[in-house]
Amino acid sequence: MHKILKNKRGVIFIMAIVMTILFLFVGLAGSKMIVQDTYMIKRLKYSMQAQYLAEAGMSDALARLCSSFSLSIFPVTGTLGEGSYSVSQSTSNGRVLLTSTGTVTGSNGASDAVSCAVTAEVEDTTPTALNFIMSAGNDLKVRGGFLTASFLNGNIHGNNNVYLATGLALGYVNVTGTATHFSGNTYVDTYFGWIDVDGYPRFGIGTHVTRPAWDGNAVTFPSFDYPYLAQVADDAADTCYYSSGHTFDGVTLTPSCGFIYVNGEAKFRNNCHIYGGIIADSIKVENYVTWVWILPIVHKGTLTQHVAGGANQIVARLGNIDVAGELHTAGALVYAAGDFRSIEAGAIVDVTGVISASSNLTFWDFLAVISYTYQKPSVTFGPNINMVKLDSWNR
């Protein structure tokens, strides 16, 4: 009997050891599964966060491109929450591909990091007029008159025709870039003057119609969110908004919102300066005459633009820009929805920036030395005008 009990106690002991080992294995297996599940849940969480970061980075890059399409902004980087993003770009056959990578670094540092990427293909919809020193929706005409030298430092374009001419005698016109047209021709006419365009000089009397290298695509012109810009000017603390036409006479304008908005025609007399830009229905830089006995005294109107902020635009939103006096810009977009005209004797247009008109551009320089220099300006188009088109978005 004692022996039987002893044997039973041995069996029970062995069974207890076996069960303990089994429970230990089950516990270890369960712990491992819990650890693995916890790790997988953590990785899934990091992966979702990295995905959100990548999309946030892409949104950041697109927002920047919408205001000004420039690939020089890349790489676009930033931090958000527990991670960071980096957006790069590549180009192929004119296509622009953006890649945004979001990265979350876990509690164990780089060894625990998770990254996800999204890609997008975008298209630059910036008005191509901004790529030229001068561009016209119809005809572009530049005439170097008597004792006038005109230096056009950049490319020029007319969606119809381009006319380059020297008038009377001793006129000189030099275009350092190309003089392209779309539907018409490029005409080079010399009358005892000198014209040099695209490295193709002419002197004496002659006409050159076109060259294959001067064929170009139609230029597109700017659009502005005028209601938004008018509201911004109206909300400004100082006098940025004029509800009707206004004459600016010998003033210096430093608008707090960066530009003046005139709901009518803006006229400039005597010596005027503006730091930033102006938007009006139409713009005139005009002369006026006073008399001393029988002698007329001409008072020349002058408008000088200085770069300030991001709204460096001189815009006639409905009509023409006419310069009878002088227009000088340090880095502006000069744009007319109608014509830009500088045709009076003694008128001077000396622009660093861009000059464009949806209709015609006409310059007749006389007794002057003029330098038109291309510089892509910093312009405020408004939030509803995008400079980028999203062609695809891939997660």
Buried (B, 14 or more C-beta within 10 A) or exposed (E): EEEEEEEEEEEEEEEEEEEEEEEEEEEEEEEEEEEEEEEEEBBEBBBEBBBBBBBBBBBBBBEBBBBBBEEEBBBBEBEBEBBBBBBBBEEEEEEBBBBBBBBBBBEEEEEBBBBBBBBBBBEBBBBBBBBBBBBBBBBBBBBBBBBBBBBBBBBBBBBBBBBBBBBBEBBBBBBBBBBBBBEBBBBBBBBEBBBBBBEBEBEEEEEBEBBEEBEBEEBBBBEBBBEBBBBBBBEBEEEBBBEEBBEBBEEEBEBEBBBBBBBBBBBBBBBBBBBBBBBBBBBBBBBBEEEEEEEEEEBBBBBBBBBBBBBBBBBBBBBBBBBBBBBBBBBBBBBBBBBBBBBBEBBBBBBBBBBBBBBBBBBBBBEBEBEBBBBBBBBBBBEEBBBBEBEEBEE
